[in-house]
Amino acid sequence: MDSNDAIARIKQNFEESIRVKQDSLQALAAVTAQAAALIALALDNGAKILSCGNGGSAGDAQHFSSEMLNRFEMERPGLAAVALTTDTSTLTSVANDHDFSQIFSRQISALGNPGDVLLAISTSGNSGNVCKAVRAARQRNMQVVALSGRDGGDMAALLQSSDIEIRVPAHSTARIQEVHLLVIHCLCDLIDQHIASRRN
């Protein structure tokens, strides 16, 4: 690929990302605000946020957890958040002794409490282990914030009226992941603003 073709593809990727973000702004602003309020209330009540996903979505789960535990854009106390994607001994032992589809659900069954929130991330909504995580969260009386895309997949059918789905109106995995990261930053920003308003 010559330089001009490479630049043309880069421009195409940027333009597609901008378009999907603009479409998502219209579709997702209100529901993202609702999700931030749900998470902030859970944290106010002493609950924690458990997050999970696969591949790039695992990175997003860890990104969210790190912004909560450390800081986002303002100094504040750490907030209770755990990414279920990081403990390799647990992940591999569950996958080896049971099944890969249970790597998150078994952690939720052990760590989840009523009032906690699960941040479940799947671009297609069809990740079997994320869907099992949603079911486990339901059994622990947890609420779910689901980040999805396309048609919401199997995960959408598992959600209840008290849960929140943030579904990116796109089909490309890369574009959906880019919006998921922006949504995560919006959640972090709104939670920061919630904390700042309590201080005032």
C-alpha positions in Angstrom: 0.0 0.0 0.0 1.5 3.3 -1.0 1.5 6.4 1.2 -1.6 8.0 -0.5 -3.7 4.9 -0.1 -2.6 4.6 3.6 -3.6 8.2 4.2 -6.9 7.7 2.5 -7.7 4.7 4.7 -6.7 6.6 7.8 -9.1 9.4 6.8 -11.8 6.9 6.2 -11.4 5.4 9.6 -11.4 8.8 11.3 -14.5 9.8 9.3 -16.4 6.6 10.2 -15.4 7.0 13.9 -16.7 10.6 13.9 -20.0 9.6 12.2 -20.6 6.7 14.7 -19.9 9.0 17.6 -22.3 11.6 16.3 -25.0 9.0 15.8 -24.3 7.6 19.3 -24.5 11.1 20.9 -28.1 11.3 19.8 -28.9 7.7 20.8 -26.9 7.3 24.0 -26.7 10.6 25.9 -29.7 10.1 28.1 -29.1 6.4 28.8 -25.5 7.1 29.6 -26.6 9.8 32.1 -29.0 7.2 33.7 -26.2 4.7 34.0 -23.9 7.2 35.7 -26.6 8.0 38.2 -27.2 4.3 38.9 -23.4 3.7 39.5 -23.0 6.9 41.6 -26.0 5.8 43.8 -24.5 2.4 44.3 -21.1 3.8 45.3 -22.9 6.3 47.6 -24.5 3.3 49.3 -21.2 1.5 49.9 -21.6 -0.9 47.0 -19.0 -1.8 44.4 -18.8 -2.0 40.6 -17.7 -5.3 39.0 -16.7 -5.1 35.3 -16.0 -7.7 32.7 -15.5 -8.3 29.0 -13.2 -10.1 26.5 -10.3 -8.9 24.4 -10.6 -5.2 23.8 -13.7 -5.2 26.1 -11.5 -6.7 28.8 -9.2 -3.7 28.4 -12.2 -1.4 28.7 -13.3 -3.2 31.9 -9.9 -2.7 33.4 -9.8 0.9 32.1 -13.0 1.7 34.0 -11.8 0.0 37.1 -8.5 1.9 37.1 -10.3 5.3 36.7 -12.5 4.5 39.6 -9.9 3.1 42.0 -7.3 5.8 41.3 -8.7 8.9 39.7 -10.2 10.3 36.5 -9.7 14.0 36.1 -10.0 15.3 39.7 -8.5 14.3 43.0 -10.9 12.3 45.1 -10.9 9.1 47.2 -10.7 5.8 45.4 -14.0 4.3 44.5 -14.8 0.6 44.8 -14.4 -1.1 41.5 -13.0 -4.5 40.5 -12.2 -5.7 37.0 -12.9 -9.5 36.8 -10.5 -9.8 33.9 -7.2 -9.4 35.7 -6.6 -12.4 38.0 -4.9 -14.9 35.7 -4.8 -17.6 38.4 -8.5 -17.4 38.9 -9.4 -17.1 35.2 -7.3 -20.1 34.2 -8.3 -22.3 37.1 -12.0 -21.7 36.4 -11.5 -22.2 32.6 -9.5 -25.4 33.3 -11.6 -27.0 36.1 -15.0 -25.9 34.8 -15.5 -24.0 31.6 -14.3 -20.7 30.0 -17.9 -19.5 29.9 -17.8 -19.4 33.8 -14.7 -17.3 34.3 -16.8 -14.2 35.3 -19.9 -15.8 36.7 -18.0 -17.7 39.4 -16.3 -14.6 40.5 -19.6 -12.7 40.7 -21.1 -15.5 42.7 -18.3 -15.2 45.2 -17.8 -11.4 45.2 -21.1 -9.9 44.2 -23.5 -8.5 46.8 -27.0 -7.1 46.6 -26.7 -3.4 45.5 -23.5 -4.0 43.6 -23.5 -3.1 39.8 -22.1 -5.2 37.0 -20.6 -3.3 34.1 -20.9 -6.0 31.3 -19.1 -5.2 28.1 -19.7 -7.1 24.8 -19.6 -5.4 21.4 -21.9 -8.1 19.9 -23.8 -8.9 23.1 -23.2 -12.6 22.3 -20.2 -13.3 24.6 -21.2 -16.4 26.4 -19.2 -15.7 29.5 -20.5 -12.1 29.7 -24.1 -13.4 29.4 -23.4 -15.9 32.2 -22.0 -13.0 34.2 -25.4 -11.1 33.8 -27.3 -14.2 35.0 -25.0 -14.5 38.0 -25.5 -10.8 38.8 -29.2 -11.4 38.7 -28.9 -14.2 41.2 -26.9 -11.9 43.5 -29.6 -9.1 43.3 -27.2 -6.8 41.4 -28.1 -4.3 38.7 -26.5 -4.4 35.3 -25.1 -1.7 33.0 -24.5 -3.3 29.7 -22.3 -1.8 27.0 -23.2 -3.5 23.7 -23.5 -2.8 19.9 -25.3 -4.1 16.8 -28.7 -5.6 17.9 -27.7 -6.1 21.5 -27.3 -9.9 21.0 -28.2 -12.5 23.6 -27.2 -10.1 26.5 -30.1 -7.7 25.6 -32.6 -10.4 26.2 -31.3 -11.1 29.7 -31.7 -7.5 30.9 -34.6 -6.4 33.2 -36.3 -3.1 33.5 -34.0 -2.0 36.3 -30.9 -2.6 34.2 -29.5 -0.2 31.6 -28.2 -1.0 28.1 -26.0 1.4 26.3 -26.1 0.0 22.7 -23.9 1.6 20.1 -25.7 2.0 16.8 -23.0 0.4 14.7 -21.8 -3.0 13.4 -18.0 -2.6 13.2 -16.3 -3.9 16.3 -13.7 -1.2 16.2 -16.2 1.6 16.0 -18.3 0.1 18.8 -15.2 -0.2 21.0 -14.3 3.4 20.3 -17.7 4.6 21.5 -17.6 2.2 24.5 -14.4 4.0 25.6 -16.0 7.4 25.2 -19.0 6.2 27.2 -16.7 5.0 29.9 -15.1 8.4 30.1 -18.5 10.0 30.2 -19.5 7.7 33.1 -16.2 8.6 35.0 -16.7 12.3 34.4 -20.3 12.3 35.6 -19.3 10.3 38.7 -16.6 12.9 39.4 -19.1 15.7 39.0 -21.5 13.9 41.4 -18.7 13.7 44.0 -17.8 17.3 43.5 -21.4 18.4 43.9 -21.6 16.6 47.3 -18.5 18.4 48.5 -20.2 21.7 47.7 
